Amino acid sequence: EMDSSRSLLKRLKHCTAIKIGALEMKARRQFLKQELLKHGKQLAEGPWNNQILETVTQREGGHPRYLQLLVETLVREANYQTLQQDLKSYGGTVKEIVTAQLIAAENSHGQSAVK
């Protein structure tokens, strides 16, 4: 992945690569809440059911792109009655979320439509 990024940067001489590390826990929670709010959604944050904490502690939970993709997926696919299970099924990485979306698209529209 980094090799392809470097190759691309060599062709685009006016661009600079910036490696962004994971957000701190407070920033993760705030970012997730803001993303949910954009869609008029929220997750539980109670002492026995803390969906916010479960989400931001996923493997890539500190990365904004993961959190954005997860929120987009929740808005599109999640069901209130199965939300807890849905959150766990999406995976802890961008790759896992995208893979699940591709599998769902193949199941809905057929493999020939998803390439």
C-alpha positions in Angstrom: 0.0 0.0 0.0 2.8 2.4 0.9 4.7 1.5 -2.3 1.7 2.4 -4.4 1.3 5.7 -2.5 4.9 6.6 -3.0 4.7 5.8 -6.7 1.7 8.0 -7.0 3.4 10.8 -5.1 6.4 10.7 -7.5 4.0 11.3 -10.4 2.3 14.1 -8.5 5.3 16.2 -7.5 3.2 19.0 -6.0 1.6 16.6 -3.4 3.0 15.6 0.0 2.2 12.4 1.9 1.0 13.0 5.4 0.7 10.0 7.7 -2.1 10.5 10.2 -2.0 8.5 13.3 -4.9 7.3 15.4 -7.1 9.9 17.3 -6.9 10.1 21.1 -9.9 8.4 22.8 -11.7 11.7 23.6 -11.3 12.8 19.9 -12.6 9.4 18.7 -15.7 9.7 20.7 -16.3 13.3 19.7 -15.6 12.6 16.0 -18.0 9.6 16.0 -20.8 11.6 17.7 -20.4 14.4 15.2 -20.6 11.9 12.3 -23.7 10.4 13.8 -25.3 13.8 14.4 -24.8 14.7 10.7 -27.3 11.9 10.0 -29.6 12.6 13.0 -28.4 9.4 14.7 -26.9 8.5 18.0 -25.5 5.4 19.8 -26.0 4.4 23.4 -23.4 5.6 25.9 -24.8 4.1 29.2 -22.8 2.2 31.8 -24.1 -1.2 30.7 -24.6 -0.5 27.0 -21.9 1.7 25.7 -22.0 1.4 21.9 -19.8 4.5 21.4 -17.0 3.0 23.5 -17.4 -0.4 21.7 -17.1 1.3 18.3 -14.1 3.6 19.0 -12.1 0.7 20.6 -12.3 -1.4 17.4 -9.0 -2.2 15.7 -9.3 0.9 13.5 -11.6 2.8 15.8 -9.1 5.6 16.1 -9.1 6.4 12.4 -11.6 8.9 11.1 -12.1 7.1 7.8 -13.1 3.9 9.6 -15.6 5.8 11.8 -17.1 7.6 8.8 -17.5 4.4 6.8 -19.1 2.7 9.8 -21.5 5.5 10.3 -22.4 5.5 6.6 -23.0 1.8 6.8 -25.1 2.1 10.0 -27.3 4.8 8.5 -27.8 2.7 5.3 -28.2 -0.8 6.8 -28.6 -0.9 10.5 -31.9 -1.8 12.2 -32.7 -0.5 15.7 -33.8 -4.0 16.9 -30.5 -5.6 15.8 -28.2 -2.6 16.2 -25.9 -4.3 18.8 -25.4 -7.3 16.6 -25.0 -5.1 13.5 -22.2 -3.1 15.1 -20.3 -6.3 15.9 -20.9 -7.8 12.4 -19.4 -4.9 10.5 -15.9 -5.6 11.6 -13.1 -3.6 13.1 -11.3 -2.4 10.0 -12.1 -0.5 6.8 -11.2 -3.7 4.8 -13.7 -5.7 6.8 -16.5 -3.2 6.3 -15.9 -2.9 2.6 -15.7 -6.7 2.2 -19.0 -7.1 4.0 -20.5 -4.4 1.7 -19.3 -6.1 -1.4 -20.6 -9.5 -0.3 -24.0 -7.9 0.5 -24.0 -6.3 -3.0 -23.1 -9.6 -4.6 -25.9 -11.3 -2.8 -28.4 -8.6 -3.7 -27.4 -7.9 -7.3 -25.3 -10.9 -8.4 -21.5 -11.3 -8.9 -21.6 -9.9 -12.4 -22.9 -6.6 -11.1 -20.1 -6.3 -8.6 -16.6 -6.2 -10.1 
